[in-house]
Amino acid sequence: MTRLLFTLALLLASCSVAAETWPAPEWSQRLLIRKDALSALESYAFPARDETTRQGVRTDALLIIHDGEVVYERYGGVTRADTPHLTWSISKSILASVLGVAFGERRFKLEDAVARFYPPFSAHPDVKLQDLLHWASGLDWQEDYEYAPLNSSVVAMLYTQGRGDMARYTAEHAVASAPGTSYRYSSGDSTVLAAALKGIVGERAYSDYPWTALFEPLGITSATWERDAAGTFVGSSYAYMTARDLARIGLLMERGGRWQDRQLLPRAWVDFNLTPFKSLTPTPTDEAPGGHWWLNKTADGKPGPWRDAPPDTVAALGHWGQALYVIPSAKLVIVRYADDRDGSYDHNQLLKLALKAVAGEGDR
């Protein structure tokens, strides 16, 4: 009887795994039927726009994965299915996933000092890797963009003073608060993490590590990641990949860091990514930081910024409307590439409409 029960358990486990759909190498498709809910989603995501003024929403790609299958896919402008698109700050969450593999290889601990792996940070000996992942280094950083370029630390890092060695430029900033206490969104923190990765994995392995550690195991073939003049990946901003390839990282997160039969990201790492950071200073109401991902829940238990999406929604977000949304409870991964210039795009509205469109597939 014991042997029979064991055999049945193995059969049930194998059936459960077999029931999952994975892209290998292509995504399977089960497209949504056209109903009012899908039309409403398209009307929001792909409205007419005056390209002369660049005002309003412009979606370059919208890809929806449900339960491991493509259910909706549309492209705009010059973007196509095989176009590697600039992800902007989605790069930060991609970097977190690369670091997660190194964490699983026991190459570092979250409590390690940044300076252990990146010596130019020795002026800030108390800053830990987990502080950078929370955007809580405590450095006096101004994350301003086009609206205030003269005051912007990130513009200077990417394009002027810091472009030769972005991590070192960040390290030279003064201290504004104690590390690990206050959230201050910083592309500099992310770039220092990318520099620390070189010390974590070794200089010889560094140039290929995002590919060997993450991209290749996931079947990502389109990825490009720019480096600065010092050879450091621009971890804050300059990873490119197709929508379908980015969705693979989303599916990895949706399934708790597991890719097929391999736990590529340790469960402890994913839990860290998805735990809200408790800042001692007020956090903007539209931001709920986790470990280099954005959450739909806050450290004090209050609802997150996207009221019409489930609390377990997590996102990687980038400038001008780039977004990778992951909703494990709905088995959803959504990729949106865009060129939004006026701030009119609303994450909650897109999520609300996408959830309705996918829910409607049950009415076939």
Buried (B, 14 or more C-beta within 10 A) or exposed (E): EEEEEEEEEEEEEEEEEEEEBBBEEEBEEEEBEEBEBBEBBBEBBBEEBEEEEEBBBBBBBBBBBBBBBBBBBBBBBEBEEEBBBBBBBBBBBBBBBBBBBBBBEEBBEBEBBBBBBBEBBEEBEBBBBBBBBBBBBBBEBBBBEEEEEEEBBBBBBBEEEBBEBBBBBBBBBEBEBEBBBBBBBBBBBBBBBBBBBBBBBEEEBBEEBBBEBBBEBBBBBBBEBEBBEBEBBBBBBBBBBBBBBBBBBBBBBBBBBBBEEEBBBBEEBBEBBBBBBEBEEEBEEEBBBBBBBBBBBBBEEEEBBBEEBBBBBBBBBBBBBBBBBBBBEBBBBBBBBBBBBEEEBEBBBBBBBBBBBBEBBEEE
